Amino acid sequence: MRPNKSHENIKDLFNDPRIPQEIDISHQVMTKIKREKERFFVKYKVSILVAIGLIASLTTGYAAVQYYQLKNEKGEVLYQEKDISQYEGKSKIVKELDPETDTLYNKRWEIEDSLEPGTAAALYIVANNPKKLVFTVSTPFSYTTLTDVQKKVGEGIVVPKTLPGGFTFLDAQLANDIKNQYDKEALYKQAEKEKKEFVMQPLEWTNELDYMYATYKDSEGSYLNFSITNYEDVEGSTTYVVDLDNQKKEVIKVGKIEVLYTEEAREDQVNKKIVWVTEASGKKVQYEVSTDGDKLNKDTISQFVDAVVPKNK
């Protein structure tokens, strides 16, 4: 399964040889955490035990049987949501991890936090790393000017200055795919020669967009979250969602595009979200708009989609 590389900081957690590899729910862990944040994009750092504990809670209990699909004009499935309990690869749950592993990953995240925006590197940490793992770490580009964002994403993708309901662009985080090519032995030798705690090799970005997270704000101080994600090669075009059975969902047609509308109650608010996938130049791109309040609802969905999708689509 091709993971969403925007969540590599969690994904690496599950690649450790001491952790079972049967389940890949990095995107769902990130989604669950993201719902608790007022602002859309935060560089989430979660301890290994917390993440594993969250997985345990996600993979037990009621197994939803319902799923939702978005299709193109040919009837081909572009996007599908299922409850995490339906993930067929899930297996045993790790409830305890050794302190060495926890320390290693905490150090890995600490180093990544210190990187300048737009940095990508191969990282080798000497201590608590008996398997001599090399991590790919990165920090997305950060923008507060829409012109810079639009220039970075390219001509085929629209990032509007305003969105329906009076929302105005505030800032964005963006990352392309990474050319994950590095010399492990060179890293090992450098660490040994220089007697350093850790060493890094710079990595190059490709020209292919991986993800873009943008925040919009209205005059009342409410935030709207807009994301664009490369959805190519996602196995089964399926996203596994936490607590699917507790969300109200409906597929709504906007022109030729099918859109999945979601309402989810949390505390004293209802979060509204729309998701759709387009096929631009033969590549699948996922769009998502999310906000609390009443400005995004079934009657305004078409306005949001039209603001983002080029009129010739």
SEMIKE-71906 format. One record per atom (N, C-alpha, C, O): x, y, z. Coordinates in steps of 0.1 Angstrom, whole numbers, padded with zeros to 4 digits, always signed. Layout:
N
XYZ/...
END
This chain:
313
+0008-0012+0000/+0000+0000+0000/+0009+0012+0000/+0018+0013+0008/+0006+0022-0009/+0013+0034-0009/+0008+0043+0001/-0003+0048+0000/+0016+0047+0012/+0011+0056+0022/+0011+0070+0017/+0017+0074+0008/+0003+0078+0024/+0003+0092+0022/+0016+0098+0028/+0018+0097+0040/+0026+0102+0019/+0039+0106+0024/+0038+0118+0033/+0048+0121+0040/+0027+0125+0033/+0026+0136+0042/+0026+0132+0057/+0027+0141+0065/+0024+0120+0059/+0023+0115+0073/+0035+0106+0076/+0034+0097+0084/+0047+0109+0070/+0059+0100+0072/+0063+0100+0086/+0069+0090+0091/+0061+0111+0094/+0065+0111+0108/+0058+0101+0116/+0064+0096+0126/+0046+0097+0113/+0039+0086+0119/+0043+0073+0112/+0045+0063+0119/+0043+0073+0099/+0045+0061+0092/+0058+0054+0096/+0059+0042+0097/+0069+0062+0098/+0082+0056+0102/+0080+0048+0114/+0087+0038+0116/+0071+0052+0123/+0069+0044+0135/+0066+0030+0133/+0070+0021+0140/+0058+0027+0122/+0054+0014+0120/+0064+0006+0111/+0061-0006+0108/+0075+0012+0107/+0085+0005+0099/+0096-0001+0108/+0104-0008+0103/+0096+0002+0121/+0106-0004+0129/+0104-0019+0129/+0093-0024+0131/+0115-0026+0128/+0114-0041+0127/+0109-0047+0140/+0105-0059+0140/+0109-0040+0151/+0103-0045+0163/+0088-0043+0165/+0082-0048+0175/+0082-0037+0155/+0068-0035+0155/+0061-0042+0144/+0066-0042+0133/+0050-0049+0147/+0043-0057+0136/+0040-0048+0124/+0036-0037+0126/+0041-0054+0112/+0039-0046+0100/+0026-0049+0094/+0023-0045+0082/+0016-0055+0101/+0004-0060+0094/-0006-0048+0091/-0015-0050+0083/-0004-0037+0098/-0014-0026+0096/-0007-0013+0093/+0003-0009+0100/-0013-0006+0084/-0008+0007+0080/-0019+0017+0081/-0027+0018+0072/-0020+0024+0093/-0031+0033+0094/-0026+0047+0098/-0032+0055+0105/-0014+0051+0092/-0008+0063+0095/-0018+0075+0092/-0019+0084+0100/-0025+0074+0081/-0034+0085+0077/-0045+0086+0087/-0049+0097+0090/-0050+0075+0092/-0062+0076+0101/-0057+0081+0115/-0065+0088+0121/-0045+0077+0119/-0041+0083+0132/-0039+0098+0131/-0044+0105+0140/-0034+0103+0120/-0032+0117+0118/-0046+0124+0117/-0048+0135+0122/-0056+0117+0110/-0069+0123+0109/-0075+0125+0123/-0081+0135+0126/-0074+0114+0131/-0080+0115+0144/-0074+0126+0153/-0082+0133+0160/-0061+0128+0152/-0054+0138+0160/-0058+0152+0154/-0061+0161+0162/-0059+0153+0141/-0061+0165+0134/-0075+0171+0138/-0076+0183+0138/-0084+0163+0141/-0098+0167+0144/-0098+0175+0157/-0107+0183+0160/-0088+0173+0166/-0087+0180+0179/-0081+0194+0178/-0079+0200+0188/-0076+0198+0166/-0069+0210+0165/-0077+0221+0158/-0085+0218+0149/-0076+0233+0164/-0084+0244+0158/-0078+0248+0145/-0086+0251+0135/-0065+0249+0144/-0059+0252+0131/-0056+0239+0124/-0055+0228+0130/-0055+0239+0111/-0055+0227+0103/-0042+0219+0103/-0042+0207+0105/-0031+0226+0100/-0018+0219+0099/-0009+0222+0111/-0005+0233+0113/-0006+0211+0118/+0003+0212+0129/+0013+0201+0127/+0009+0190+0122/+0026+0202+0130/+0036+0192+0128/+0034+0182+0140/+0041+0184+0151/+0025+0172+0139/+0022+0164+0150/+0033+0155+0154/+0040+0149+0145/+0035+0154+0167/+0045+0145+0172/+0038+0137+0183/+0034+0143+0193/+0037+0124+0181/+0030+0116+0191/+0040+0105+0196/+0047+0099+0187/+0040+0102+0208/+0049+0092+0213/+0044+0078+0208/+0033+0076+0204/+0054+0069+0207/+0050+0056+0201/+0039+0049+0209/+0030+0043+0203/+0040+0050+0222/+0030+0042+0230/+0017+0048+0228/+0007+0041+0228/+0016+0062+0227/+0002+0068+0225/-0003+0064+0212/-0015+0060+0211/+0005+0064+0201/+0001+0060+0188/-0004+0045+0188/-0015+0042+0182/+0004+0036+0194/+0000+0022+0194/-0013+0020+0202/-0021+0012+0199/-0014+0028+0213/-0026+0027+0221/-0038+0031+0213/-0049+0026+0215/-0037+0042+0205/-0048+0046+0197/-0051+0036+0187/-0063+0034+0184/-0041+0029+0181/-0044+0018+0172/-0053+0007+0178/-0062+0002+0173/-0049+0004+0191/-0056-0006+0198/-0071-0003+0199/-0080-0011+0198/-0074+0010+0202/-0088+0015+0203/-0095+0015+0190/-0107+0013+0190/-0087+0017+0179/-0094+0018+0166/-0097+0004+0161/-0107+0003+0153/-0090-0006+0164/-0091-0019+0158/-0100-0029+0166/-0100-0041+0163/-0106-0024+0176/-0115-0032+0184/-0129-0026+0185/-0131-0015+0181/-0139-0034+0189/-0152-0029+0190/-0160-0031+0178/-0158-0040+0170/-0170-0022+0176/-0180-0024+0166/-0174-0023+0152/-0166-0014+0149/-0177-0032+0143/-0171-0032+0130/-0182-0028+0120/-0192-0034+0117/-0180-0016+0115/-0190-0010+0106/-0190-0018+0093/-0179-0022+0088/-0201-0019+0087/-0202-0027+0074/-0205-0017+0062/-0204-0021+0051/-0208-0005+0065/-0211+0005+0055/-0198+0011+0049/-0188+0013+0056/-0199+0014+0036/-0188+0022+0030/-0193+0031+0020/-0205+0030+0016/-0185+0041+0016/-0190+0051+0007/-0180+0053-0005/-0168+0052-0003/-0185+0054-0017/-0177+0055-0029/-0180+0067-0037/-0191+0072-0038/-0170+0072-0043/-0171+0083-0053/-0166+0077-0067/-0155+0071-0067/-0174+0079-0077/-0170+0073-0090/-0169+0084-0101/-0175+0095-0100/-0162+0081-0112/-0161+0090-0123/-0173+0087-0133/-0181+0078-0130/-0173+0093-0144/-0184+0091-0154/-0184+0077-0159/-0195+0073-0164/-0173+0070-0159/-0173+0056-0164/-0177+0046-0154/-0177+0034-0157/-0180+0051-0142/-0184+0042-0131/-0172+0036-0123/-0174+0027-0115/-0160+0041-0126/-0148+0036-0119/-0147+0043-0106/-0149+0055-0104/-0143+0035-0095/-0142+0041-0082/-0129+0049-0081/-0118+0045-0083/-0131+0062-0078/-0120+0071-0076/-0116+0072-0061/-0104+0075-0058/-0126+0071-0052/-0123+0073-0038/-0133+0064-0030/-0145+0063-0034/-0129+0058-0019/-0137+0050-0011/-0133+0051+0003/-0122+0051+0007/-0143+0053+0012/-0141+0053+0026/-0147+0041+0033/-0158+0037+0031/-0139+0035+0042/-0143+0024+0050/-0139+0027+0065/-0130+0034+0067/-0146+0020+0074/-0142+0021+0088/-0129+0014+0090/-0127+0004+0083/-0121+0018+0099/-0108+0012+0102/-0109-0002+0106/-0100-0010+0103/-0121-0006+0112/-0123-0020+0116/-0124-0029+0104/-0122-0041+0106/-0126-0024+0092/-0127-0032+0080/-0113-0035+0073/-0113-0041+0063/-0103-0029+0079/-0090-0031+0073/-0086-0045+0074/-0084-0050+0086/-0084-0052+0063/-0082-0067+0064/-0068-0071+0069/-0066-0082+0073/-0058-0061+0069/-0045-0065+0073/-0042-0064+0087/-0031-0067+0092/-0052-0059+0095/-0049-0057+0109/-0047-0070+0116/-0053-0081+0113/-0038-0070+0126/-0035-0082+0133/-0033-0079+0148/-0041-0071+0154/-0023-0085+0154/-0022-0084+0169/-0018-0069+0172/-0012-0062+0164/-0021-0065+0184/-0018-0052+0189/-0006-0052+0199/-0006-0060+0208/+0003-0042+0197/+0014-0041+0206/+0009-0032+0217/+0005-0020+0214/+0011-0036+0229/+0006-0028+0241/+0018-0022+0248/+0016-0012+0255/+0030-0028+0246/+0041-0022+0253/+0053-0022+0243/+0055-0031+0235/+0061-0012+0244/+0074-0011+0236/+0085-0008+0246/+0084-0002+0256/+0097-0013+0241/+0109-0011+0250/+0113+0004+0250/+0110+0011+0240/+0118+0009+0261/+0123+0023+0262/+0132+0027+0251/+0132+0039+0247/+0141+0018+0246/+0150+0021+0236/+0143+0026+0223/+0147+0036+0217/+0133+0019+0219/+0126+0023+0207/+0119+0037+0209/+0119+0045+0200/+0113+0039+0221/+0106+0051+0224/+0116+0063+0223/+0113+0073+0218/+0128+0061+0229/+0138+0071+0230/+0143+0075+0216/+0145+0086+0212/+0145+0064+0207/+0150+0066+0194/+0140+0075+0186/+0144+0085+0179/+0127+0072+0186/+0118+0079+0178/+0115+0093+0184/+0113+0103+0176/+0116+0095+0197/+0114+0108+0202/+0126+0117+0198/+0124+0129+0195/+0138+0111+0197/+0149+0119+0192/+0148+0122+0177/+0151+0133+0173/+0143+0113+0170/+0140+0115+0155/+0131+0127+0153/+0133+0135+0145/+0120+0127+0161/+0110+0138+0160/+0116+0151+0165/+0112+0162+0159/+0124+0151+0175/+0130+0163+0181/+0139+0169+0170/+0139+0181+0168/+0146+0161+0163/+0155+0166+0152/+0147+0172+0141/+0150+0182+0135/+0136+0165+0137/+0128+0170+0126/+0122+0183+0129/+0120+0192+0121/+0118+0185+0142/+0112+0198+0146/+0122+0209+0144/+0117+0221+0143/+0135+0207+0145/+0145+0217+0143/+0148+0221+0129/+0155+0230+0127/+0143+0213+0119/+0146+0216+0105/+0140+0228+0100/+0129+0232+0105/+0146+0235+0091/+0141+0247+0085/+0130+0243+0075/+0130+0232+0069/+0119+0251+0073/+0109+0248+0063/+0115+0245+0049/+0124+0251+0045/+0110+0234+0043/+0114+0231+0030/+0127+0222+0030/+0133+0220+0020/+0129+0216+0042/+0141+0207+0043/+0137+0192+0042/+0127+0188+0047/+0145+0185+0035/+0143+0170+0034/+0157+0164+0036/+0167+0168+0030/+0158+0153+0044/+0171+0147+0046/+0170+0133+0051/+0159+0128+0056/+0181+0125+0049/+0182+0112+0054/+0189+0113+0068/+0199+0120+0068/+0183+0108+0078/+0188+0110+0092/+0193+0096+0098/+0185+0087+0098/+0205+0096+0103/+0210+0084+0111/+0213+0089+0125/+0221+0097+0127/+0206+0082+0134/+0208+0085+0149/+0216+0073+0154/+0213+0062+0152/+0227+0076+0161/+0236+0066+0166/+0230+0058+0178/+0229+0046+0178/+0226+0066+0188/+0222+0059+0201/+0208+0053+0200/+0199+0057+0192/+0206+0042+0207/+0194+0034+0208/+0189+0030+0194/+0177+0029+0192/+0198+0027+0185/+0195+0023+0171/+0203+0010+0167/+0211+0011+0158/+0201-0001+0174/+0208-0013+0171/+0207-0018+0156/+0216-0024+0151/+0196-0015+0150/+0193-0019+0136/+0199-0009+0126/+0198-0012+0114/+0205+0001+0131/+0211+0012+0123/+0201+0017+0113/+0204+0018+0101/+0189+0020+0117/+0178+0025+0109/+0182+0039+0104/+0188+0047+0111/+0178+0042+0092/+0180+0056+0086/+0166+0061+0083/+0158+0055+0076/+0163+0073+0088/+0149+0079+0087/+0150+0089+0076/+0160+0096+0073/+0139+0090+0069/+0136+0101+0060/+0128+0112+0067/+0117+0109+0071/+0134+0123+0070/+0128+0134+0077/+0126+0146+0068/+0134+0148+0058/+0115+0154+0070/+0113+0165+0062/+0104+0175+0069/+0096+0171+0078/+0105+0187+0065/+0096+0198+0070/+0090+0205+0058/+0098+0209+0049/+0077+0206+0057/+0071+0212+0044/+0075+0227+0043/+0079+0234+0052/+0074+0232+0031/+0075+0246+0028/+0064+0253+0035/+0052+0248+0035/+0066+0265+0040/+0056+0273+0047/+0054+0286+0040/+0064+0293+0037/+0041+0290+0037/+0039+0302+0029/+0028+0310+0036/+0018+0305+0042/+0029+0323+0035/+0018+0332+0039/+0013+0341+0027/+0004+0349+0029/+0020+0339+0016/+0016+0346+0004/+0010+0336-0007/+0017+0327-0011/-0002+0339-0011/-0008+0330-0021/-0001+0329-0034/-0001+0318-0040/+0005+0339-0038/+0013+0339-0051/+0024+0328-0050/+0026+0321-0060/+0031+0327-0039/+0041+0317-0037/+0036+0303-0037/+0042+0294-0043/+0024+0302-0031/+0018+0288-0031/+0014+0284-0045/+0016+0273-0049/+0007+0293-0052/+0002+0289-0065/+0014+0286-0075/+0013+0277-0083/+0025+0293-0073/+0037+0291-0081/+0042+0277-0078/+0047+0270-0087/+0042+0273-0066/+0048+0260-0062/+0039+0249-0066/+0044+0238-0070/+0026+0250-0065/+0017+0239-0069/+0016+0237-0084/+0012+0226-0089/+0018+0247-0092/+0018+0246-0106/+0005+0251-0112/-0005+0254-0105/+0004+0251-0125/-0008+0256-0132/-0020+0247-0131/-0031+0252-0132/-0019+0235-0130/-0030+0226-0130/-0039+0225-0118/-0049+0219-0117/-0034+0232-0107/-0041+0232-0094/-0045+0246-0090/-0036+0255-0091/-0057+0248-0086/-0062+0261-0081/-0062+0262-0066/-0068+0254-0059/-0055+0272-0061/-0056+0276-0047/-0062+0290-0046/-0055+0300-0048/-0075+0291-0044/-0082+0304-0044/-0078+0313-0033/-0075+0309-0022/-0079+0326-0036/-0077+0336-0026/-0088+0336-0015/-0085+0338-0003/-0100+0334-0020/-0112+0334-0011/-0120+0322-0014/-0120+0316-0025/-0127+0318-0004/-0137+0307-0005/-0150+0311+0000/-0151+0321+0008/-0161+0305-0005/-0175+0309-0001/-0176+0310+0014/-0170+0303+0022/-0184+0320+0018/-0187+0322+0033/-0178+0333+0038/-0177+0335+0050/-0170+0340+0029/-0161+0350+0034/-0148+0346+0040/-0141+0353+0047/-0144+0334+0036/-0131+0329+0041/-0119+0334+0032/-0120+0333+0019/-0109+0339+0038/-0097+0344+0031/-0085+0336+0034/-0083+0333+0045/-0077+0334+0024/-0064+0327+0026/-0056+0333+0037/-0054+0345+0037/-0050+0324+0045/-0042+0328+0057/-0028+0323+0055/-0018+0331+0055/-0026+0310+0054/-0013+0304+0052/-0014+0290+0047/-0025+0285+0046/-0002+0285+0043/-0003+0271+0038/+0011+0264+0040/+0021+0270+0042/+0010+0251+0041/+0021+0242+0042/+0021+0233+0030/+0010+0228+0026/+0032+0231+0024/+0033+0223+0011/+0045+0215+0010/+0056+0219+0014/+0043+0203+0004/+0055+0194+0002/+0053+0186-0011/+0042+0182-0014/+0064+0184-0018/+0065+0176-0030/+0070+0162-0026/+0073+0160-0014/+0070+0153-0035/+0076+0140-0032/+0091+0142-0030/+0096+0152-0034/+0097+0132-0024/+0111+0133-0021/+0119+0122-0029/+0114+0111-0029/+0130+0126-0034/+0139+0117-0041/+0146+0109-0029/+0157+0114-0024/+0141+0098-0025/+0146+0091-0013/+0159+0083-0017/+0159+0071-0016/+0169+0090-0021/+0182+0083-0025/+0193+0088-0016/+0196+0100-0016/+0199+0079-0009/+0210+0083+0000/+0219+0071+0002/+0216+0059-0001/+0231+0074+0008/+0241+0064+0010/+0242+0060+0025/+0247+0068+0033/+0237+0049+0028/+0237+0045+0043/+0251+0044+0048/+0254+0049+0059/+0259+0037+0040/+0273+0035+0045/+0280+0048+0048/+0288+0049+0057/+0278+0057+0039/+0284+0070+0041/+0279+0077+0054/+0287+0084+0061/+0267+0075+0057/+0261+0081+0069/+0268+0074+0081/+0272+0081+0091/+0269+0061+0081/+0275+0053+0092/+0290+0058+0094/+0294+0060+0105/+0297+0059+0083/+0311+0063+0084/+0313+0077+0089/+0322+0080+0097/+0304+0086+0085/+0304+0100+0089/+0302+0101+0104/+0309+0108+0111/+0292+0093+0109/+0289+0094+0123/+0300+0088+0131/+0303+0094+0142/+0307+0078+0127/+0318+0072+0134/+0330+0081+0134/+0337+0083+0144/+0333+0087+0122/+0345+0096+0121/+0343+0108+0129/+0353+0113+0136/+0331+0115+0128/+0330+0127+0135/+0325+0126+0150/+0323+0136+0157/+0322+0113+0154/+0317+0111+0167/+0305+0119+0171/+0304+0124+0182/+0296+0120+0161/+0284+0128+0163/+0272+0119+0168/+0272+0107+0166/+0263+0126+0175/+0251+0119+0180/+0242+0115+0168/+0235+0105+0169/+0242+0123+0158/+0234+0120+0145/+0240+0127+0134/+0247+0137+0135/+0238+0122+0122/+0242+0128+0109/+0231+0128+0099/+0222+0120+0100/+0232+0137+0089/+0222+0138+0079/+0228+0140+0065/+0238+0146+0064/+0221+0135+0055/+0224+0138+0041/+0212+0145+0035/+0200+0140+0036/+0214+0156+0029/+0203+0164+0022/+0196+0155+0012/+0203+0148+0004/+0183+0156+0010/+0176+0149-0001/+0169+0160-0009/+0166+0171-0005/+0167+0156-0022/+0160+0165-0031/+0145+0163-0032/+0141+0152-0030/+0138+0174-0034/+0124+0173-0037/+0122+0171-0052/+0130+0175-0060/+0111+0164-0056/+0108+0162-0070/+0098+0174-0073/+0096+0183-0065/+0093+0174-0085/+0084+0184-0090/+0069+0180-0088/+0060+0187-0091/+0067+0168-0082/+0054+0162-0080/+0048+0166-0067/+0055+0163-0057/+0037+0173-0067/+0031+0177-0054/+0026+0164-0046/+0020+0155-0051/+0030+0164-0033/+0025+0154-0024/+0013+0158-0017/+0003+0152-0017/+0014+0170-0011/+0002+0175-0004/+0004+0190-0002/+0015+0196-0002/-0008+0197+0000/-0008+0211+0003/-0019+0213+0013/-0031+0209+0011/-0016+0219+0025/-0026+0222+0035/-0027+0237+0036/-0017+0243+0039/-0039+0242+0034/-0041+0257+0036/-0051+0260+0046/-0061+0253+0048/-0049+0271+0053/-0059+0276+0063/-0065+0289+0058/-0058+0298+0053/-0078+0290+0059/-0086+0302+0056/-0093+0307+0069/-0096+0299+0078/-0096+0320+0069/-0102+0326+0081/-0112+0336+0077/-0110+0343+0067/-0124+0336+0084/-0134+0346+0080/-0133+0358+0090/-0125+0358+0100/-0142+0368+0089/-0141+0380+0097/-0146+0377+0111/-0143+0385+0120/-0152+0366+0113/-0157+0362+0127/-0147+0354+0134/-0149+0351+0146/-0135+0351+0128/-0125+0343+0135/-0126+0328+0133/-0119+0321+0140/-0135+0324+0124/-0136+0309+0122/-0126+0305+0111/-0123+0312+0102/-0121+0293+0113/-0112+0287+0103/-0118+0277+0094/-0127+0270+0097/-0112+0277+0082/-0116+0267+0072/-0103+0260+0067/-0093+0267+0065/-0103+0247+0066/-0092+0240+0062/-0093+0234+0048/-0103+0227+0045/-0084+0236+0039/-0084+0232+0025/-0072+0224+0022/-0061+0229+0024/-0073+0212+0018/-0062+0204+0014/-0063+0197+0001/-0073+0195-0004/-0051+0196-0005/-0050+0189-0018/-0039+0178-0017/-0028+0181-0012/-0042+0166-0020/-0033+0155-0018/-0032+0146-0030/-0042+0143-0036/-0020+0142-0033/-0018+0132-0044/-0024+0119-0040/-0020+0113-0030/-0034+0114-0048/-0041+0102-0044/-0037+0091-0054/-0044+0080-0054/-0027+0092-0061/-0022+0082-0070/-0018+0070-0063/-0011+0071-0052/-0021+0058-0068/-0015+0045-0063/-0019+0042-0049/-0013+0033-0043/-0030+0048-0044/-0035+0044-0031/-0043+0031-0033/-0052+0030-0041/-0039+0021-0026/-0044+0007-0028/-0059+0007-0026/-0065+0011-0016/-0066+0003-0037/-0080+0002-0037/-0087+0015-0037/-0099+0016-0034/-0080+0026-0039/-0085+0039-0038/-0093+0041-0025/-0104+0048-0024/-0088+0035-0014/-0096+0034-0001/-0089+0042+0010/-0077+0040+0012/-0096+0050+0017/-0092+0056+0029/-0099+0050+0041/-0112+0050+0040/-0092+0046+0051/-0099+0040+0063/-0101+0051+0073/-0091+0058+0077/-0113+0052+0078/-0117+0063+0087/-0120+0058+0101/-0126+0048+0103/-0117+0066+0111/-0120+0064+0124/-0135+0067+0127/-0139+0078+0123/-0142+0058+0134/-0156+0060+0138/-0165+0064+0127/-0173+0074+0128/-0164+0057+0116/-0172+0059+0105/-0187+0059+0108/-0195+0066+0103/-0191+0049+0117/-0205+0048+0120/-0211+0059+0128/-0223+0060+0130/-0202+0068+0133/-0207+0080+0141/-0208+0092+0133/-0210+0103+0138/-0206+0091+0120/-0206+0102+0111/-0218+0101+0101/-0221+0090+0096/-0224+0112+0098/-0234+0113+0088/-0228+0116+0074/-0221+0126+0073/-0230+0108+0064/-0224+0109+0051/-0234+0108+0040/-0244+0101+0041/-0231+0115+0029/-0240+0115+0018/-0232+0118+0005/-0224+0128+0005/-0234+0111-0006/-0227+0114-0018/-0236+0123-0026/-0248+0121-0029/-0231+0135-0030/-0238+0145-0037/-0231+0148-0050/-0219+0150-0051/-0239+0150-0061/-0233+0152-0074/-0233+0168-0076/-0242+0175-0075/-0221+0172-0080/-0219+0186-0084/-0213+0186-0099/-0202+0183-0101/-0222+0189-0108/-0219+0187-0122/-0215+0173-0125/-0224+0164-0123/-0203+0170-0130/-0199+0157-0133/-0191+0150-0121/-0187+0139-0122/-0190+0158-0110/-0182+0153-0099/-0190+0148-0088/-0200+0155-0084/-0187+0137-0083/-0193+0131-0070/-0185+0136-0058/-0173+0135-0058/-0192+0141-0048/-0186+0147-0036/-0192+0140-0024/-0204+0137-0023/-0183+0136-0015/-0187+0130-0002/-0189+0140+0008/-0179+0146+0012/-0201+0142+0013/-0203+0152+0024/-0205+0145+0037/-0212+0135+0039/-0197+0151+0047/-0197+0145+0061/-0201+0155+0071/-0196+0166+0071/-0209+0150+0081/-0212+0158+0093/-0208+0150+0105/-0212+0138+0106/-0200+0156+0114/-0196+0148+0126/-0197+0157+0138/-0191+0168+0139/-0205+0153+0148/-0207+0161+0160/-0195+0159+0169/-0191+0148+0171/-0190+0170+0174/-0180+0169+0184/-0181+0181+0194/-0182+0192+0190/-0182+0177+0207/-0184+0187+0217/-0197+0195+0214/-0208+0190+0212/-0195+0208+0213/-0207+0217+0211/-0208+0222+0196/-0215+0231+0193/-0200+0215+0187/-0200+0219+0173/-0202+0207+0164/-0200+0196+0168/-0205+0211+0151/-0206+0200+0141/-0196+0203+0130/-0197+0214+0124/-0187+0194+0128/-0177+0196+0118/-0183+0192+0104/-0189+0181+0103/-0182+0200+0094/-0186+0197+0081/-0174+0195+0072/-0164+0202+0073/-0175+0185+0063/-0164+0182+0055/-0168+0177+0041/-0178+0169+0040/-0162+0181+0031/-0164+0175+0017/-0151+0170+0012/-0141+0176+0013/-0152+0159+0005/-0141+0153-0002/-0145+0149-0016/-0156+0144-0018/-0136+0151-0025/-0138+0146-0039/-0124+0144-0046/-0114+0149-0041/-0124+0136-0056/-0112+0133-0063/-0114+0136-0078/-0124+0133-0084/-0103+0142-0084/-0104+0145-0098/-0092+0138-0105/-0083+0133-0098/-0093+0136-0118/-0083+0129-0126/-0077+0140-0135/-0082+0141-0147/-0067+0147-0131/-0061+0157-0139/-0048+0151-0146/-0039+0147-0139/-0048+0152-0159/-0036+0147-0166/-0033+0133-0163/-0022+0128-0162/-0044+0125-0161/-0042+0111-0158/-0038+0108-0144/-0036+0096-0141/-0038+0118-0135/-0034+0115-0121/-0045+0119-0112/-0053+0129-0114/-0047+0111-0102/-0058+0113-0092/-0053+0123-0081/-0043+0121-0075/-0061+0133-0079/-0059+0143-0068/-0071+0144-0059/-0082+0145-0064/-0068+0143-0046/-0079+0144-0036/-0080+0158-0031/-0070+0164-0027/-0092+0163-0030/-0095+0176-0024/-0103+0174-0011/-0112+0166-0011/-0101+0183-0002/-0109+0182+0011/-0110+0196+0016/-0101+0204+0017/-0123+0199+0020/-0126+0212+0027/-0133+0209+0040/-0142+0200+0040/-0129+0215+0051/-0134+0212+0064/-0135+0224+0072/-0126+0232+0072/-0147+0225+0079/-0149+0237+0088/-0160+0234+0098/-0168+0225+0095/-0161+0241+0109/-0172+0240+0118/-0182+0251+0114/-0179+0260+0106/-0194+0251+0119/-0204+0261+0117/-0213+0258+0105/-0213+0246+0100/-0220+0268+0100/-0230+0265+0090/-0227+0270+0076/-0235+0268+0066/-0215+0275+0074/-0211+0281+0061/-0209+0270+0050/-0210+0272+0038/-0205+0258+0055/-0204+0247+0046/-0215+0237+0050/-0216+0232+0061/-0224+0235+0040/-0236+0226+0042/-0240+0221+0028/-0233+0224+0018/-0250+0213+0028/-0254+0206+0015/-0258+0216+0005/-0257+0213-0007/-0263+0228+0009/-0267+0238-0001/-0256+0246-0007/-0257+0252-0017/-0244+0246+0000/-0233+0254-0005/-0221+0245-0010/-0211+0251-0014/-0223+0232-0011/-0212+0224-0015/-0208+0228-0029/-0196+0229-0032/-0217+0230-0038/-0213+0233-0052/-0205+0246-0053/-0196+0247-0062/-0208+0255-0044/-0200+0268-0044/-0185+0265-0041/-0177+0271-0047/-0183+0257-0031/-0169+0254-0028/-0162+0246-0039/-0150+0249-0042/-0169+0236-0044/-0163+0228-0055/-0160+0237-0067/-0149+0236-0073/-0169+0246-0071/-0167+0254-0083/-0156+0264-0080/-0149+0269-0090/-0153+0268-0068/-0143+0278-0065/-0129+0272-0066/-0119+0279-0068/-0128+0258-0066/-0115+0251-0066/-0113+0244-0080/-0101+0245-0085/-0123+0238-0085/-0121+0231-0098/-0122+0240-0110/-0132+0247-0111/-0112+0240-0119/-0112+0248-0131/-0125+0245-0139/-0130+0234-0139/-0131+0255-0145/-0144+0255-0151/-0144+0245-0163/-0155+0241-0167/-0133+0241-0168/-0133+0232-0179/-0132+0217-0175/-0132+0208-0183/-0133+0215-0161/-0133+0201-0156/-0147+0195-0157/-0149+0184-0153/
END
